[in-house]
Amino acid sequence: MLSALMYVLVPMPCLFFGGGSTQFLTSRDVGGWMDAAKFLTGASAVGSFAIPIILRHAHMISTGAMFIEFTSFIIFVCTVLCFHRASLEDDW
């Protein structure tokens, strides 16, 4: 349940501070809100990856469940990358 919550929290900085676009992640523009959005996006992405490792280390989930979480995270990252690429193209 905690991992599902992290998947909801990962895109929130992009929506709130980046104007709903992923182009701010690759820009070098300096600004307080842009930097905050980049930091929060990175922190929530690392948290999404680290939570299953911590739970496995504490023997709260099995190794198979940890790998299922990693697989879902990889699928989520591929989805975000496809959205980013589609938002960069004007033809869409």
PyMOL Python script that loads the backbone (N, CA, C, O; Angstrom):
from pymol import cmd

cmd.read_pdbstr("""\
ATOM      1  N   MET A   1       0.817  -1.184   0.000  1.00  0.00           N
ATOM      2  CA  MET A   1       0.000   0.000   0.000  1.00  0.00           C
ATOM      3  C   MET A   1       0.872   1.265   0.000  1.00  0.00           C
ATOM      4  O   MET A   1       0.530   2.274  -0.617  1.00  0.00           O
ATOM      5  N   LEU A   2       1.990   1.183   0.699  1.00  0.00           N
ATOM      6  CA  LEU A   2       2.896   2.326   0.745  1.00  0.00           C
ATOM      7  C   LEU A   2       3.529   2.586  -0.612  1.00  0.00           C
ATOM      8  O   LEU A   2       3.738   3.737  -0.994  1.00  0.00           O
ATOM      9  N   SER A   3       3.835   1.524  -1.339  1.00  0.00           N
ATOM     10  CA  SER A   3       4.396   1.692  -2.686  1.00  0.00           C
ATOM     11  C   SER A   3       3.370   2.307  -3.627  1.00  0.00           C
ATOM     12  O   SER A   3       3.717   3.144  -4.461  1.00  0.00           O
ATOM     13  N   ALA A   4       2.110   1.900  -3.501  1.00  0.00           N
ATOM     14  CA  ALA A   4       1.061   2.484  -4.338  1.00  0.00           C
ATOM     15  C   ALA A   4       0.916   3.975  -4.040  1.00  0.00           C
ATOM     16  O   ALA A   4       0.684   4.772  -4.949  1.00  0.00           O
ATOM     17  N   LEU A   5       1.049   4.346  -2.791  1.00  0.00           N
ATOM     18  CA  LEU A   5       0.999   5.757  -2.422  1.00  0.00           C
ATOM     19  C   LEU A   5       2.166   6.524  -3.048  1.00  0.00           C
ATOM     20  O   LEU A   5       1.995   7.661  -3.489  1.00  0.00           O
ATOM     21  N   MET A   6       3.334   5.914  -3.088  1.00  0.00           N
ATOM     22  CA  MET A   6       4.490   6.578  -3.694  1.00  0.00           C
ATOM     23  C   MET A   6       4.290   6.783  -5.191  1.00  0.00           C
ATOM     24  O   MET A   6       4.733   7.795  -5.734  1.00  0.00           O
ATOM     25  N   TYR A   7       3.625   5.835  -5.874  1.00  0.00           N
ATOM     26  CA  TYR A   7       3.369   6.007  -7.302  1.00  0.00           C
ATOM     27  C   TYR A   7       2.423   7.166  -7.566  1.00  0.00           C
ATOM     28  O   TYR A   7       2.462   7.764  -8.641  1.00  0.00           O
ATOM     29  N   VAL A   8       1.579   7.489  -6.602  1.00  0.00           N
ATOM     30  CA  VAL A   8       0.707   8.649  -6.730  1.00  0.00           C
ATOM     31  C   VAL A   8       1.490   9.930  -6.441  1.00  0.00           C
ATOM     32  O   VAL A   8       1.240  10.964  -7.061  1.00  0.00           O
ATOM     33  N   LEU A   9       2.428   9.864  -5.511  1.00  0.00           N
ATOM     34  CA  LEU A   9       3.173  11.057  -5.114  1.00  0.00           C
ATOM     35  C   LEU A   9       4.276  11.451  -6.093  1.00  0.00           C
ATOM     36  O   LEU A   9       4.660  12.619  -6.141  1.00  0.00           O
ATOM     37  N   VAL A  10       4.790  10.506  -6.870  1.00  0.00           N
ATOM     38  CA  VAL A  10       5.906  10.815  -7.779  1.00  0.00           C
ATOM     39  C   VAL A  10       5.555  11.916  -8.782  1.00  0.00           C
ATOM     40  O   VAL A  10       6.351  12.842  -8.945  1.00  0.00           O
ATOM     41  N   PRO A  11       4.405  11.864  -9.462  1.00  0.00           N
ATOM     42  CA  PRO A  11       4.140  12.932 -10.448  1.00  0.00           C
ATOM     43  C   PRO A  11       3.584  14.227  -9.868  1.00  0.00           C
ATOM     44  O   PRO A  11       3.428  15.199 -10.607  1.00  0.00           O
ATOM     45  N   MET A  12       3.286  14.274  -8.593  1.00  0.00           N
ATOM     46  CA  MET A  12       2.672  15.469  -8.013  1.00  0.00           C
ATOM     47  C   MET A  12       3.543  16.731  -8.118  1.00  0.00           C
ATOM     48  O   MET A  12       3.008  17.785  -8.461  1.00  0.00           O
ATOM     49  N   PRO A  13       4.850  16.681  -7.842  1.00  0.00           N
ATOM     50  CA  PRO A  13       5.651  17.906  -8.022  1.00  0.00           C
ATOM     51  C   PRO A  13       5.636  18.407  -9.468  1.00  0.00           C
ATOM     52  O   PRO A  13       5.654  19.611  -9.721  1.00  0.00           O
ATOM     53  N   CYS A  14       5.604  17.476 -10.395  1.00  0.00           N
ATOM     54  CA  CYS A  14       5.543  17.857 -11.814  1.00  0.00           C
ATOM     55  C   CYS A  14       4.226  18.567 -12.111  1.00  0.00           C
ATOM     56  O   CYS A  14       4.199  19.549 -12.854  1.00  0.00           O
ATOM     57  N   LEU A  15       3.148  18.076 -11.537  1.00  0.00           N
ATOM     58  CA  LEU A  15       1.843  18.692 -11.779  1.00  0.00           C
ATOM     59  C   LEU A  15       1.719  20.054 -11.112  1.00  0.00           C
ATOM     60  O   LEU A  15       1.201  20.998 -11.708  1.00  0.00           O
ATOM     61  N   PHE A  16       2.199  20.155  -9.866  1.00  0.00           N
ATOM     62  CA  PHE A  16       2.005  21.385  -9.114  1.00  0.00           C
ATOM     63  C   PHE A  16       3.009  22.479  -9.474  1.00  0.00           C
ATOM     64  O   PHE A  16       2.631  23.639  -9.640  1.00  0.00           O
ATOM     65  N   PHE A  17       4.282  22.117  -9.594  1.00  0.00           N
ATOM     66  CA  PHE A  17       5.324  23.119  -9.789  1.00  0.00           C
ATOM     67  C   PHE A  17       5.815  23.218 -11.227  1.00  0.00           C
ATOM     68  O   PHE A  17       6.377  24.241 -11.617  1.00  0.00           O
ATOM     69  N   GLY A  18       5.614  22.176 -12.013  1.00  0.00           N
ATOM     70  CA  GLY A  18       6.121  22.179 -13.374  1.00  0.00           C
ATOM     71  C   GLY A  18       5.081  22.522 -14.417  1.00  0.00           C
ATOM     72  O   GLY A  18       5.378  22.512 -15.612  1.00  0.00           O
ATOM     73  N   GLY A  19       3.881  22.822 -13.996  1.00  0.00           N
ATOM     74  CA  GLY A  19       2.834  23.170 -14.946  1.00  0.00           C
ATOM     75  C   GLY A  19       2.279  21.981 -15.703  1.00  0.00           C
ATOM     76  O   GLY A  19       1.679  22.158 -16.764  1.00  0.00           O
ATOM     77  N   GLY A  20       2.462  20.768 -15.186  1.00  0.00           N
ATOM     78  CA  GLY A  20       1.942  19.581 -15.850  1.00  0.00           C
ATOM     79  C   GLY A  20       2.809  19.079 -16.982  1.00  0.00           C
ATOM     80  O   GLY A  20       2.430  18.130 -17.669  1.00  0.00           O
ATOM     81  N   SER A  21       3.946  19.679 -17.192  1.00  0.00           N
ATOM     82  CA  SER A  21       4.853  19.289 -18.263  1.00  0.00           C
ATOM     83  C   SER A  21       6.109  18.677 -17.661  1.00  0.00           C
ATOM     84  O   SER A  21       6.532  19.049 -16.566  1.00  0.00           O
ATOM     85  N   THR A  22       6.693  17.746 -18.380  1.00  0.00           N
ATOM     86  CA  THR A  22       7.933  17.131 -17.907  1.00  0.00           C
ATOM     87  C   THR A  22       9.167  17.845 -18.429  1.00  0.00           C
ATOM     88  O   THR A  22      10.286  17.428 -18.129  1.00  0.00           O
ATOM     89  N   GLN A  23       8.998  18.902 -19.197  1.00  0.00           N
ATOM     90  CA  GLN A  23      10.140  19.583 -19.794  1.00  0.00           C
ATOM     91  C   GLN A  23      10.987  20.308 -18.755  1.00  0.00           C
ATOM     92  O   GLN A  23      12.161  20.578 -19.004  1.00  0.00           O
ATOM     93  N   PHE A  24      10.419  20.627 -17.602  1.00  0.00           N
ATOM     94  CA  PHE A  24      11.199  21.324 -16.586  1.00  0.00           C
ATOM     95  C   PHE A  24      12.253  20.408 -15.971  1.00  0.00           C
ATOM     96  O   PHE A  24      13.227  20.895 -15.397  1.00  0.00           O
ATOM     97  N   LEU A  25      12.075  19.090 -16.081  1.00  0.00           N
ATOM     98  CA  LEU A  25      13.043  18.158 -15.497  1.00  0.00           C
ATOM     99  C   LEU A  25      14.372  18.184 -16.235  1.00  0.00           C
ATOM    100  O   LEU A  25      15.419  17.949 -15.632  1.00  0.00           O
ATOM    101  N   THR A  26      14.342  18.464 -17.523  1.00  0.00           N
ATOM    102  CA  THR A  26      15.578  18.483 -18.311  1.00  0.00           C
ATOM    103  C   THR A  26      16.110  19.889 -18.539  1.00  0.00           C
ATOM    104  O   THR A  26      17.175  20.054 -19.133  1.00  0.00           O
ATOM    105  N   SER A  27      15.391  20.902 -18.079  1.00  0.00           N
ATOM    106  CA  SER A  27      15.854  22.267 -18.287  1.00  0.00           C
ATOM    107  C   SER A  27      16.881  22.653 -17.227  1.00  0.00           C
ATOM    108  O   SER A  27      16.950  22.052 -16.154  1.00  0.00           O
ATOM    109  N   ARG A  28      17.665  23.656 -17.551  1.00  0.00           N
ATOM    110  CA  ARG A  28      18.667  24.150 -16.610  1.00  0.00           C
ATOM    111  C   ARG A  28      18.229  25.460 -15.960  1.00  0.00           C
ATOM    112  O   ARG A  28      19.029  26.160 -15.340  1.00  0.00           O
ATOM    113  N   ASP A  29      16.956  25.772 -16.111  1.00  0.00           N
ATOM    114  CA  ASP A  29      16.437  26.997 -15.501  1.00  0.00           C
ATOM    115  C   ASP A  29      16.528  26.897 -13.987  1.00  0.00           C
ATOM    116  O   ASP A  29      16.222  25.864 -13.392  1.00  0.00           O
ATOM    117  N   VAL A  30      16.950  27.980 -13.392  1.00  0.00           N
ATOM    118  CA  VAL A  30      17.098  28.014 -11.943  1.00  0.00           C
ATOM    119  C   VAL A  30      15.933  28.805 -11.367  1.00  0.00           C
ATOM    120  O   VAL A  30      15.639  29.921 -11.795  1.00  0.00           O
ATOM    121  N   GLY A  31      15.302  28.217 -10.418  1.00  0.00           N
ATOM    122  CA  GLY A  31      14.196  28.888  -9.748  1.00  0.00           C
ATOM    123  C   GLY A  31      13.831  28.092  -8.512  1.00  0.00           C
ATOM    124  O   GLY A  31      14.028  26.877  -8.468  1.00  0.00           O
ATOM    125  N   GLY A  32      13.308  28.759  -7.523  1.00  0.00           N
ATOM    126  CA  GLY A  32      12.986  28.093  -6.270  1.00  0.00           C
ATOM    127  C   GLY A  32      11.987  26.965  -6.434  1.00  0.00           C
ATOM    128  O   GLY A  32      12.186  25.873  -5.901  1.00  0.00           O
ATOM    129  N   TRP A  33      10.908  27.222  -7.173  1.00  0.00           N
ATOM    130  CA  TRP A  33       9.881  26.190  -7.330  1.00  0.00           C
ATOM    131  C   TRP A  33      10.335  25.081  -8.267  1.00  0.00           C
ATOM    132  O   TRP A  33       9.989  23.916  -8.070  1.00  0.00           O
ATOM    133  N   MET A  34      11.103  25.438  -9.276  1.00  0.00           N
ATOM    134  CA  MET A  34      11.613  24.411 -10.191  1.00  0.00           C
ATOM    135  C   MET A  34      12.575  23.473  -9.472  1.00  0.00           C
ATOM    136  O   MET A  34      12.518  22.255  -9.646  1.00  0.00           O
ATOM    137  N   ASP A  35      13.459  24.053  -8.663  1.00  0.00           N
ATOM    138  CA  ASP A  35      14.390  23.226  -7.901  1.00  0.00           C
ATOM    139  C   ASP A  35      13.656  22.360  -6.889  1.00  0.00           C
ATOM    140  O   ASP A  35      14.024  21.205  -6.677  1.00  0.00           O
ATOM    141  N   ALA A  36      12.629  22.905  -6.269  1.00  0.00           N
ATOM    142  CA  ALA A  36      11.838  22.127  -5.316  1.00  0.00           C
ATOM    143  C   ALA A  36      11.135  20.963  -6.019  1.00  0.00           C
ATOM    144  O   ALA A  36      11.065  19.859  -5.479  1.00  0.00           O
ATOM    145  N   ALA A  37      10.621  21.210  -7.211  1.00  0.00           N
ATOM    146  CA  ALA A  37       9.944  20.152  -7.962  1.00  0.00           C
ATOM    147  C   ALA A  37      10.921  19.051  -8.360  1.00  0.00           C
ATOM    148  O   ALA A  37      10.600  17.865  -8.274  1.00  0.00           O
ATOM    149  N   LYS A  38      12.120  19.453  -8.797  1.00  0.00           N
ATOM    150  CA  LYS A  38      13.118  18.446  -9.163  1.00  0.00           C
ATOM    151  C   LYS A  38      13.537  17.631  -7.949  1.00  0.00           C
ATOM    152  O   LYS A  38      13.686  16.413  -8.045  1.00  0.00           O
ATOM    153  N   PHE A  39      13.728  18.282  -6.815  1.00  0.00           N
ATOM    154  CA  PHE A  39      14.116  17.573  -5.604  1.00  0.00           C
ATOM    155  C   PHE A  39      13.025  16.628  -5.138  1.00  0.00           C
ATOM    156  O   PHE A  39      13.309  15.479  -4.800  1.00  0.00           O
ATOM    157  N   LEU A  40      11.792  17.088  -5.115  1.00  0.00           N
ATOM    158  CA  LEU A  40      10.693  16.244  -4.650  1.00  0.00           C
ATOM    159  C   LEU A  40      10.427  15.079  -5.594  1.00  0.00           C
ATOM    160  O   LEU A  40      10.092  13.982  -5.147  1.00  0.00           O
ATOM    161  N   THR A  41      10.573  15.307  -6.890  1.00  0.00           N
ATOM    162  CA  THR A  41      10.406  14.215  -7.849  1.00  0.00           C
ATOM    163  C   THR A  41      11.496  13.161  -7.646  1.00  0.00           C
ATOM    164  O   THR A  41      11.214  11.963  -7.644  1.00  0.00           O
ATOM    165  N   GLY A  42      12.726  13.607  -7.477  1.00  0.00           N
ATOM    166  CA  GLY A  42      13.818  12.659  -7.241  1.00  0.00           C
ATOM    167  C   GLY A  42      13.676  11.920  -5.928  1.00  0.00           C
ATOM    168  O   GLY A  42      13.918  10.715  -5.865  1.00  0.00           O
ATOM    169  N   ALA A  43      13.288  12.628  -4.878  1.00  0.00           N
ATOM    170  CA  ALA A  43      13.139  11.993  -3.569  1.00  0.00           C
ATOM    171  C   ALA A  43      12.015  10.969  -3.578  1.00  0.00           C
ATOM    172  O   ALA A  43      12.157   9.894  -2.997  1.00  0.00           O
ATOM    173  N   SER A  44      10.909  11.282  -4.222  1.00  0.00           N
ATOM    174  CA  SER A  44       9.811  10.322  -4.254  1.00  0.00           C
ATOM    175  C   SER A  44      10.138   9.134  -5.159  1.00  0.00           C
ATOM    176  O   SER A  44       9.688   8.020  -4.894  1.00  0.00           O
ATOM    177  N   ALA A  45      10.911   9.353  -6.217  1.00  0.00           N
ATOM    178  CA  ALA A  45      11.323   8.241  -7.069  1.00  0.00           C
ATOM    179  C   ALA A  45      12.282   7.311  -6.326  1.00  0.00           C
ATOM    180  O   ALA A  45      12.166   6.090  -6.428  1.00  0.00           O
ATOM    181  N   VAL A  46      13.213   7.877  -5.589  1.00  0.00           N
ATOM    182  CA  VAL A  46      14.137   7.052  -4.795  1.00  0.00           C
ATOM    183  C   VAL A  46      13.370   6.316  -3.705  1.00  0.00           C
ATOM    184  O   VAL A  46      13.654   5.152  -3.422  1.00  0.00           O
ATOM    185  N   GLY A  47      12.404   6.987  -3.094  1.00  0.00           N
ATOM    186  CA  GLY A  47      11.582   6.334  -2.075  1.00  0.00           C
ATOM    187  C   GLY A  47      10.784   5.180  -2.637  1.00  0.00           C
ATOM    188  O   GLY A  47      10.614   4.160  -1.968  1.00  0.00           O
ATOM    189  N   SER A  48      10.290   5.322  -3.858  1.00  0.00           N
ATOM    190  CA  SER A  48       9.539   4.240  -4.492  1.00  0.00           C
ATOM    191  C   SER A  48      10.413   3.018  -4.721  1.00  0.00           C
ATOM    192  O   SER A  48       9.937   1.884  -4.668  1.00  0.00           O
ATOM    193  N   PHE A  49      11.671   3.249  -4.973  1.00  0.00           N
ATOM    194  CA  PHE A  49      12.595   2.142  -5.195  1.00  0.00           C
ATOM    195  C   PHE A  49      13.117   1.574  -3.874  1.00  0.00           C
ATOM    196  O   PHE A  49      13.380   0.375  -3.779  1.00  0.00           O
ATOM    197  N   ALA A  50      13.268   2.418  -2.863  1.00  0.00           N
ATOM    198  CA  ALA A  50      13.875   1.985  -1.609  1.00  0.00           C
ATOM    199  C   ALA A  50      12.897   1.297  -0.660  1.00  0.00           C
ATOM    200  O   ALA A  50      13.311   0.457   0.140  1.00  0.00           O
ATOM    201  N   ILE A  51      11.625   1.629  -0.731  1.00  0.00           N
ATOM    202  CA  ILE A  51      10.661   1.049   0.201  1.00  0.00           C
ATOM    203  C   ILE A  51      10.617  -0.475   0.117  1.00  0.00           C
ATOM    204  O   ILE A  51      10.648  -1.125   1.162  1.00  0.00           O
ATOM    205  N   PRO A  52      10.545  -1.086  -1.081  1.00  0.00           N
ATOM    206  CA  PRO A  52      10.557  -2.553  -1.116  1.00  0.00           C
ATOM    207  C   PRO A  52      11.852  -3.161  -0.562  1.00  0.00           C
ATOM    208  O   PRO A  52      11.819  -4.233   0.041  1.00  0.00           O
ATOM    209  N   ILE A  53      12.984  -2.490  -0.760  1.00  0.00           N
ATOM    210  CA  ILE A  53      14.249  -2.999  -0.233  1.00  0.00           C
ATOM    211  C   ILE A  53      14.232  -2.970   1.292  1.00  0.00           C
ATOM    212  O   ILE A  53      14.668  -3.922   1.941  1.00  0.00           O
ATOM    213  N   ILE A  54      13.735  -1.893   1.853  1.00  0.00           N
ATOM    214  CA  ILE A  54      13.671  -1.782   3.314  1.00  0.00           C
ATOM    215  C   ILE A  54      12.710  -2.819   3.891  1.00  0.00           C
ATOM    216  O   ILE A  54      13.002  -3.443   4.911  1.00  0.00           O
ATOM    217  N   LEU A  55      11.560  -3.001   3.235  1.00  0.00           N
ATOM    218  CA  LEU A  55      10.596  -3.986   3.720  1.00  0.00           C
ATOM    219  C   LEU A  55      11.148  -5.402   3.607  1.00  0.00           C
ATOM    220  O   LEU A  55      10.891  -6.234   4.478  1.00  0.00           O
ATOM    221  N   ARG A  56      11.896  -5.686   2.558  1.00  0.00           N
ATOM    222  CA  ARG A  56      12.506  -7.015   2.409  1.00  0.00           C
ATOM    223  C   ARG A  56      13.580  -7.214   3.470  1.00  0.00           C
ATOM    224  O   ARG A  56      13.703  -8.308   4.022  1.00  0.00           O
ATOM    225  N   HIS A  57      14.355  -6.184   3.762  1.00  0.00           N
ATOM    226  CA  HIS A  57      15.400  -6.282   4.772  1.00  0.00           C
ATOM    227  C   HIS A  57      14.806  -6.539   6.155  1.00  0.00           C
ATOM    228  O   HIS A  57      15.410  -7.234   6.972  1.00  0.00           O
ATOM    229  N   ALA A  58      13.648  -5.989   6.415  1.00  0.00           N
ATOM    230  CA  ALA A  58      12.968  -6.189   7.695  1.00  0.00           C
ATOM    231  C   ALA A  58      12.153  -7.479   7.713  1.00  0.00           C
ATOM    232  O   ALA A  58      11.461  -7.749   8.696  1.00  0.00           O
ATOM    233  N   HIS A  59      12.217  -8.278   6.654  1.00  0.00           N
ATOM    234  CA  HIS A  59      11.493  -9.549   6.519  1.00  0.00           C
ATOM    235  C   HIS A  59       9.987  -9.361   6.623  1.00  0.00           C
ATOM    236  O   HIS A  59       9.277 -10.218   7.150  1.00  0.00           O
ATOM    237  N   MET A  60       9.509  -8.227   6.114  1.00  0.00           N
ATOM    238  CA  MET A  60       8.071  -7.983   6.098  1.00  0.00           C
ATOM    239  C   MET A  60       7.443  -8.433   4.783  1.00  0.00           C
ATOM    240  O   MET A  60       6.245  -8.709   4.732  1.00  0.00           O
ATOM    241  N   ILE A  61       8.252  -8.511   3.706  1.00  0.00           N
ATOM    242  CA  ILE A  61       7.789  -9.037   2.426  1.00  0.00           C
ATOM    243  C   ILE A  61       8.806 -10.055   1.939  1.00  0.00           C
ATOM    244  O   ILE A  61       9.952 -10.069   2.389  1.00  0.00           O
ATOM    245  N   SER A  62       8.377 -10.908   1.013  1.00  0.00           N
ATOM    246  CA  SER A  62       9.278 -11.920   0.473  1.00  0.00           C
ATOM    247  C   SER A  62      10.085 -11.340  -0.691  1.00  0.00           C
ATOM    248  O   SER A  62       9.830 -10.227  -1.152  1.00  0.00           O
ATOM    249  N   THR A  63      11.046 -12.108  -1.145  1.00  0.00           N
ATOM    250  CA  THR A  63      11.881 -11.661  -2.263  1.00  0.00           C
ATOM    251  C   THR A  63      11.062 -11.532  -3.535  1.00  0.00           C
ATOM    252  O   THR A  63      11.276 -10.607  -4.318  1.00  0.00           O
ATOM    253  N   GLY A  64      10.123 -12.451  -3.751  1.00  0.00           N
ATOM    254  CA  GLY A  64       9.257 -12.374  -4.931  1.00  0.00           C
ATOM    255  C   GLY A  64       8.428 -11.104  -4.956  1.00  0.00           C
ATOM    256  O   GLY A  64       8.256 -10.480  -6.004  1.00  0.00           O
ATOM    257  N   ALA A  65       7.913 -10.724  -3.788  1.00  0.00           N
ATOM    258  CA  ALA A  65       7.124  -9.481  -3.712  1.00  0.00           C
ATOM    259  C   ALA A  65       8.003  -8.269  -4.000  1.00  0.00           C
ATOM    260  O   ALA A  65       7.552  -7.307  -4.621  1.00  0.00           O
ATOM    261  N   MET A  66       9.250  -8.312  -3.555  1.00  0.00           N
ATOM    262  CA  MET A  66      10.168  -7.205  -3.831  1.00  0.00           C
ATOM    263  C   MET A  66      10.420  -7.086  -5.333  1.00  0.00           C
ATOM    264  O   MET A  66      10.446  -5.979  -5.871  1.00  0.00           O
ATOM    265  N   PHE A  67      10.606  -8.217  -6.010  1.00  0.00           N
ATOM    266  CA  PHE A  67      10.846  -8.166  -7.451  1.00  0.00           C
ATOM    267  C   PHE A  67       9.596  -7.738  -8.215  1.00  0.00           C
ATOM    268  O   PHE A  67       9.703  -7.093  -9.258  1.00  0.00           O
ATOM    269  N   ILE A  68       8.422  -8.085  -7.715  1.00  0.00           N
ATOM    270  CA  ILE A  68       7.188  -7.606  -8.336  1.00  0.00           C
ATOM    271  C   ILE A  68       7.100  -6.085  -8.215  1.00  0.00           C
ATOM    272  O   ILE A  68       6.686  -5.407  -9.155  1.00  0.00           O
ATOM    273  N   GLU A  69       7.486  -5.559  -7.066  1.00  0.00           N
ATOM    274  CA  GLU A  69       7.503  -4.100  -6.883  1.00  0.00           C
ATOM    275  C   GLU A  69       8.496  -3.440  -7.834  1.00  0.00           C
ATOM    276  O   GLU A  69       8.201  -2.394  -8.411  1.00  0.00           O
ATOM    277  N   PHE A  70       9.677  -4.047  -8.000  1.00  0.00           N
ATOM    278  CA  PHE A  70      10.665  -3.492  -8.926  1.00  0.00           C
ATOM    279  C   PHE A  70      10.139  -3.510 -10.359  1.00  0.00           C
ATOM    280  O   PHE A  70      10.344  -2.558 -11.113  1.00  0.00           O
ATOM    281  N   THR A  71       9.456  -4.603 -10.733  1.00  0.00           N
ATOM    282  CA  THR A  71       8.885  -4.691 -12.070  1.00  0.00           C
ATOM    283  C   THR A  71       7.839  -3.608 -12.291  1.00  0.00           C
ATOM    284  O   THR A  71       7.810  -2.979 -13.349  1.00  0.00           O
ATOM    285  N   SER A  72       6.985  -3.386 -11.306  1.00  0.00           N
ATOM    286  CA  SER A  72       5.973  -2.336 -11.449  1.00  0.00           C
ATOM    287  C   SER A  72       6.625  -0.955 -11.502  1.00  0.00           C
ATOM    288  O   SER A  72       6.131  -0.068 -12.198  1.00  0.00           O
ATOM    289  N   PHE A  73       7.726  -0.762 -10.776  1.00  0.00           N
ATOM    290  CA  PHE A  73       8.434   0.518 -10.831  1.00  0.00           C
ATOM    291  C   PHE A  73       9.050   0.734 -12.205  1.00  0.00           C
ATOM    292  O   PHE A  73       9.012   1.846 -12.732  1.00  0.00           O
ATOM    293  N   ILE A  74       9.615  -0.314 -12.791  1.00  0.00           N
ATOM    294  CA  ILE A  74      10.202  -0.198 -14.130  1.00  0.00           C
ATOM    295  C   ILE A  74       9.123   0.129 -15.156  1.00  0.00           C
ATOM    296  O   ILE A  74       9.341   0.949 -16.048  1.00  0.00           O
ATOM    297  N   ILE A  75       7.967  -0.504 -15.035  1.00  0.00           N
ATOM    298  CA  ILE A  75       6.858  -0.200 -15.939  1.00  0.00           C
ATOM    299  C   ILE A  75       6.412   1.246 -15.770  1.00  0.00           C
ATOM    300  O   ILE A  75       6.119   1.927 -16.752  1.00  0.00           O
ATOM    301  N   PHE A  76       6.360   1.711 -14.532  1.00  0.00           N
ATOM    302  CA  PHE A  76       5.978   3.094 -14.268  1.00  0.00           C
ATOM    303  C   PHE A  76       6.982   4.077 -14.871  1.00  0.00           C
ATOM    304  O   PHE A  76       6.588   5.085 -15.457  1.00  0.00           O
ATOM    305  N   VAL A  77       8.263   3.789 -14.731  1.00  0.00           N
ATOM    306  CA  VAL A  77       9.299   4.664 -15.296  1.00  0.00           C
ATOM    307  C   VAL A  77       9.216   4.683 -16.817  1.00  0.00           C
ATOM    308  O   VAL A  77       9.360   5.741 -17.429  1.00  0.00           O
ATOM    309  N   CYS A  78       8.984   3.523 -17.435  1.00  0.00           N
ATOM    310  CA  CYS A  78       8.838   3.484 -18.894  1.00  0.00           C
ATOM    311  C   CYS A  78       7.634   4.292 -19.351  1.00  0.00           C
ATOM    312  O   CYS A  78       7.681   4.946 -20.392  1.00  0.00           O
ATOM    313  N   THR A  79       6.552   4.249 -18.575  1.00  0.00           N
ATOM    314  CA  THR A  79       5.371   5.035 -18.902  1.00  0.00           C
ATOM    315  C   THR A  79       5.670   6.531 -18.830  1.00  0.00           C
ATOM    316  O   THR A  79       5.253   7.294 -19.701  1.00  0.00           O
ATOM    317  N   VAL A  80       6.386   6.944 -17.797  1.00  0.00           N
ATOM    318  CA  VAL A  80       6.744   8.359 -17.662  1.00  0.00           C
ATOM    319  C   VAL A  80       7.668   8.795 -18.797  1.00  0.00           C
ATOM    320  O   VAL A  80       7.518   9.896 -19.328  1.00  0.00           O
ATOM    321  N   LEU A  81       8.616   7.948 -19.171  1.00  0.00           N
ATOM    322  CA  LEU A  81       9.515   8.296 -20.271  1.00  0.00           C
ATOM    323  C   LEU A  81       8.768   8.396 -21.598  1.00  0.00           C
ATOM    324  O   LEU A  81       9.066   9.268 -22.414  1.00  0.00           O
ATOM    325  N   CYS A  82       7.804   7.511 -21.815  1.00  0.00           N
ATOM    326  CA  CYS A  82       6.997   7.600 -23.036  1.00  0.00           C
ATOM    327  C   CYS A  82       6.153   8.863 -23.041  1.00  0.00           C
ATOM    328  O   CYS A  82       6.002   9.502 -24.082  1.00  0.00           O
ATOM    329  N   PHE A  83       5.598   9.232 -21.885  1.00  0.00           N
ATOM    330  CA  PHE A  83       4.833  10.474 -21.790  1.00  0.00           C
ATOM    331  C   PHE A  83       5.726  11.675 -22.052  1.00  0.00           C
ATOM    332  O   PHE A  83       5.320  12.617 -22.733  1.00  0.00           O
ATOM    333  N   HIS A  84       6.938  11.648 -21.516  1.00  0.00           N
ATOM    334  CA  HIS A  84       7.871  12.750 -21.723  1.00  0.00           C
ATOM    335  C   HIS A  84       8.221  12.888 -23.199  1.00  0.00           C
ATOM    336  O   HIS A  84       8.246  13.995 -23.736  1.00  0.00           O
ATOM    337  N   ARG A  85       8.488  11.773 -23.846  1.00  0.00           N
ATOM    338  CA  ARG A  85       8.833  11.823 -25.272  1.00  0.00           C
ATOM    339  C   ARG A  85       7.654  12.302 -26.104  1.00  0.00           C
ATOM    340  O   ARG A  85       7.823  13.073 -27.048  1.00  0.00           O
ATOM    341  N   ALA A  86       6.456  11.842 -25.749  1.00  0.00           N
ATOM    342  CA  ALA A  86       5.268  12.267 -26.503  1.00  0.00           C
ATOM    343  C   ALA A  86       4.980  13.745 -26.274  1.00  0.00           C
ATOM    344  O   ALA A  86       4.497  14.424 -27.180  1.00  0.00           O
ATOM    345  N   SER A  87       5.264  14.248 -25.095  1.00  0.00           N
ATOM    346  CA  SER A  87       5.003  15.671 -24.839  1.00  0.00           C
ATOM    347  C   SER A  87       6.039  16.564 -25.512  1.00  0.00           C
ATOM    348  O   SER A  87       5.775  17.747 -25.725  1.00  0.00           O
ATOM    349  N   LEU A  88       7.206  16.032 -25.850  1.00  0.00           N
ATOM    350  CA  LEU A  88       8.222  16.831 -26.540  1.00  0.00           C
ATOM    351  C   LEU A  88       7.902  16.972 -28.032  1.00  0.00           C
ATOM    352  O   LEU A  88       8.296  17.959 -28.652  1.00  0.00           O
ATOM    353  N   GLU A  89       7.202  16.009 -28.607  1.00  0.00           N
ATOM    354  CA  GLU A  89       6.900  16.052 -30.023  1.00  0.00           C
ATOM    355  C   GLU A  89       5.681  16.914 -30.265  1.00  0.00           C
ATOM    356  O   GLU A  89       4.696  16.822 -29.531  1.00  0.00           O
ATOM    357  N   ASP A  90       5.736  17.742 -31.275  1.00  0.00           N
ATOM    358  CA  ASP A  90       4.616  18.621 -31.607  1.00  0.00           C
ATOM    359  C   ASP A  90       3.522  17.905 -32.402  1.00  0.00           C
ATOM    360  O   ASP A  90       2.388  18.379 -32.466  1.00  0.00           O
ATOM    361  N   ASP A  91       3.858  16.781 -32.997  1.00  0.00           N
ATOM    362  CA  ASP A  91       2.891  16.080 -33.847  1.00  0.00           C
ATOM    363  C   ASP A  91       1.747  15.458 -33.051  1.00  0.00           C
ATOM    364  O   ASP A  91       0.684  15.188 -33.611  1.00  0.00           O
ATOM    365  N   TRP A  92       1.943  15.234 -31.790  1.00  0.00           N
ATOM    366  CA  TRP A  92       0.886  14.612 -30.978  1.00  0.00           C
ATOM    367  C   TRP A  92      -0.171  15.620 -30.753  1.00  0.00           C
ATOM    368  O   TRP A  92      -1.170  15.331 -30.094  1.00  0.00           O
TER     369      TRP A  92
END
""", "prot")
cmd.dss("prot")
cmd.show_as("cartoon", "prot")
cmd.util.cbc("prot")
cmd.orient("prot")
